[in-house]
Amino acid sequence: MTFSTSIGEGTLGDVGNGCFVHPADEVVRRLTEEGTVRLPGTGGPLGVVFASDGGGRLFAVGEDGAVYRSSTASSGPDTAEFDRVADDLPQFLDLLHRSVLRFLRTGEPGYL
């Protein structure tokens, strides 16, 4: 919740397919309605979806603190397979920051 009270939400349409960090109330609503997701696949740790991209991929924080991204666009978190993309939220935000800087320097969208 520290992140949400400091940042709120973020919309970065020019990073990769886009990166949309959902507002805290949406994360809580989604958690209440859909519950946690299994990361990766069906045997992994539980996680909470907190962001998405413009291509239908979901980002989730696992109970282990790591950040995961769905490997393909999905119709919902219950059908998605997830791959680990960062050890924790600060590392994920650093990747996002570097993608934004790359876009500003080169005009290339970067990747998350």
N, C-alpha and C positions, 0 to 999 in steps of 0.2 A: 504494500500500500504506500510505502514511502515514495516509490516512483510515481504513482498516480497523483499523490498530493503535490508533488513537485512539478510534474510535466502535464498531467491530465491525459491528453491524447495527442497523437501525431499523425499527420498525413504527408507522406513523401511520395508523391506520384511519379517522380523521376528516378527512383532507385529501383533498378531491376524492372520488374513488372509493376512496381509500386510497393510501398510498405505503409500499412495503416495500423497504428497502435491504437487499440480500442479504448474508449474511456472506461473508467473503473465500473460505472454503473452497468455498462454493457457486459463486461467480464463477469460481474456478479450475477446478472440476469441469466447469462448463458450458462454459468455454473449451476444456478438454481434449476433451470429448465432442462439442461442436457446432462449435467453432472460432469465428472472428470472423464478424460479419454485415456485409453491405454497407449503407452508410448514405449517403443515402437511396436506396431502391430497389436497383437492381443496379449503378449506375454510381458510387456515392459512395465515400467513404473507408471503410476497415475500422473496426469498432468492437466493443466488448465489452459485453454485457448485464450490468448491475450492479443493476438494480432493476425493480420492476413495480408496477402498481396493482391494485386489486380488480376492475377491469373488463377485465383481459386485455391491457392495454397494457404495452409493455416500454420501459425506459430504457437507453440505451447511451452509453458514452463513446467517441467517435471517435478515430482516430489523430491528428486535428488538435486534440484536447483538448476539443472541444465536446461538449455533452450533447444527445442526440437522444431523441425519444419516438416510438414507433410510432403511426402515424396512426389505426389501428383496432386492435381486439382481434385477435390472431392466434393460430394454433395453434403457432407457433414463429417464431424470429427469421429463418429463411430465407424465410418467406412475407410478412414485414412490410415496409411502406413506412415510412420514418422522416422526421420533421421536426425541425429544429434548435429546441431550446427554451432553450438557454443557451450562452454562449460558453465556459464551462469549469465544472468541478465546484464551485468556490466560488460562482459565480453561481447554479447550480442549487440549492445548499444554502441560499443566501440566499432564493431564491424559496420553497423549502420552509419556511424559518423564518417568512417573512412570511405564508404560508398558515396556519401553526400559530397565529401571533399573531392573525390575523383570526378564526380559529375561537374562540380564547379570549375575544376581545372581543365578538363578535357571535353566535356559535353557528353561523355559516355555514361550510360545509365548505372554502371556498377552492377553488383550482384549480391544477393543475400540468400 
